[in-house]
Amino acid sequence: MSDRPRICILTSQYFGWGIYGGFGSMSRKLAENLARVGYTVSVIVPRRQDQQPIEHINGVEVLSFSPLDISEAIRLMRTSNAEIFHSQDPTFLTFLAQQVQPKRIHLVTCRDPRDFKDWFVEFWYATPRRRLLTPFNYLTESSYFVKRAVRRAHGVYCPAHFLKSKIQRMYSLREAPTLLPNLIDVPESLPRKSDTPTITFIARWDKRKRPWIFLELAEKFPDYRFIAVGQGSASAETGFDRELRQRYSAVKNLELPGFINRFKEPERIHQILSDTWVFVSTAAREGLPLTFLEAAAYGCSILSVVNPDEFATRFGVQVRDDDFAAALRACLANNPLEKGRAAHDYVRGTYETTKALEAHEEQYARHLNHAR
């Protein structure tokens, strides 16, 4: 084994193809930053539309397999020379890797563990196609084999404090997982905010995210600027996406830029978050979304129903009884920029890219030394 171990990231999605969610974004961010500082990094991921079996992006080798071809996934793992397999949320891939490469180091970051209540919310807001896929998704993400793999991992981690007890309970762990922060680019100094209060939403336009609530807010507050970034992620939601855009296209204070690729167009996301006073999440369920951390890094106050690690109550307003209008009035009346500065300081001290990357490196080195 070398001093700098070879890393293989196992993930259900990788930003660039198919679903553009937080798992895929964080997987890519981690992989590319590890490669940037000299690690040999590979990724194994189910193949999405237009994705080739082997892709090389920014120093990372991305290997994909047909989602229903377990033998192809096993072949990729068997031929891998990685010393550490790091799952970005546990799936059946985590279990397979432990079976195929039992002498390697296996680490798991539980990003958004779903208990029965979470699966019910997913099912409730899912499209008909996704409801049909729910049993398959449950088996690949929450089955006995996945839970066993988490318990057998050499190290279990999570990106938020509030997840620790939930993960320990769900997987029957002897100890709570260790915090392993997400990698967040934090401006060295807070950007100057726009003169007009700007309210922003960034998420997939899936029904669980409930984007229509944000669009309705824009109608109720014509004196403020609203920006809704994102689009529907599945063919069944394309019509839903189009319907919402048509319905709210006449709202003059509402901007609908669609999907923005944060890896290809970082300056657009930078400008939007620099202007933003209040970041709004209308989702019915979340872990600790990357968008919370990214918005907080830019000094945005947080307004949300969910309150992971008390982000909404500490750095903004938690919405009660789905009354977003009342919550937004309260947020704007109570120094949102001051709360945004506090959010910036917290994220800078915990999740800033260099610090978070060093935390990952420390864990890799610790497990490598133990293996020796």
Residue, then its C-alpha position, 0 to 999 in steps of 0.5 A: m500500500s502507498d502512503r496515499p491510497r487509491i480511492c474508489i467512490l461507490t455512488s448511485q448517481y454522479f453529476g453529469w448524467g441523469i439525475y442532478g441531485g445532491f448525492g451526484s453533486m457531492s460524489r463528483k465534488l469529492a472525487e475531483n478534489l481528491a484527484r486535484v491533490g494527487y489521489t488516484v480516484s475512480v467511481i463506480v455508478p449505475r449507467r445513465q442515459d448518454q453515459q459511456p462505460i468509461e469516462h475520464i473527467n477532471g482526473v477521475e475515471v468514471l466506470s458505469f454499469s447497466p443498472l440491472d447487470i449485477s455481473e458487470a458491477i461485480r466485474l468492475m469491483r473485482t478489477s479495481n485496484a482501489e485500497i479504499f471503497h467509499s460509498q456515498d450513501p449505502t446501497f447494494l453496491t456497498f454490500l457487493a464491494q465487501q463481498v468482492q473485495p473483502k480485504r480492502i477498506h470499506l467506508v460509508t457516508c450515510r447522506d440521507p438515510r430513509d426510515f419507514k416514514d421517509w419512504f412513505v413521503e417518497f411514495w406519496y409524492a412520487t410519479p406513477r413510474r417512481r411508485l412502481l420502482t419504489p420496491f426496487n429502490y427499497l431493496t437497493e437502498s434499505s434491504y437487509f443486505v444494505k443494513r448488514a453492509v453498513r454494520r460491517a463497514h470499517g467506518v460509518y460517517c454522516p454529513a450532519h449532526f442530527l443524522k447521527s442518532k437516526i443512523q445508529r438506530m436504523y443500522s443498529l450500530r454500537e457507536a454513532p457515526t462520525l461527522l464527515p463534512n460535505l465539501i462546500d466552496v465558501p467565498e473568502s468574504l461575503p458578497r454584496k447583496s442586491d439592493t432589492p430583497t432577492i428570494t431564491f429556490i434551487a432544486r429539482w422540480d419534483k413533486r416532493k420538492r413542492p416548487w409550486i409553493f415558491l412560485e405562489l410566493a412570488e405572486k404574493f410579494p410583487d415588490y421582491r425579486f424571486i428566482a426559481v432554479g431547476q427543472g423536472s428530473a424525469s420524463a413523467e415530470t416534464g409535463f409538470d415542469r412545463e405546466l408550472r412554467q406556463r402558469y407562472s410565466a406572467v409573474k413579473n418579479l419571478e425569474l425561471p432560468g431552468f437547470i444550471n450546471r454548477f460544474k460548467e457554469p459556476e459563475r451563474i450560481h455564484q451570482i444568484l447566491s451573491d444576490t440572494w437574501v433568503f434561500v427557500s426550501t419547500a421540500a416535504r422531506e430532506g436530509l441536510p441539502l447541499t443547497f442549504l450549505e451552499a446558500a449559507a456559504y453566501g450569507c443567505s438566510i434559510l427559510s424551510v419546513v425541515n430544520p436539519d441541524e437547526f439551520a432554519t431556526r438558527f439562520g432564518v425561520q422554520v415554516r409552521d403549518d406550511d404558511f410560507a408567506a408568514a414565515l417570509r414576512a417574519c424572516l425579512a423583518n428580522n435581519p435576514l442578512e445578519k442571520g446570513r452572516a452567522a450561516h456563512d461563519y458556521v459553514r466556513g468553519t465546518y464545511e469549507t472545501t479545504k477543511a472538509l477535504e482534509a477531514h476525508e484525508e485524515q479518515y483515509a489515512r487512519h484506516l490505512n494505518h490501521a490496515r497496515 
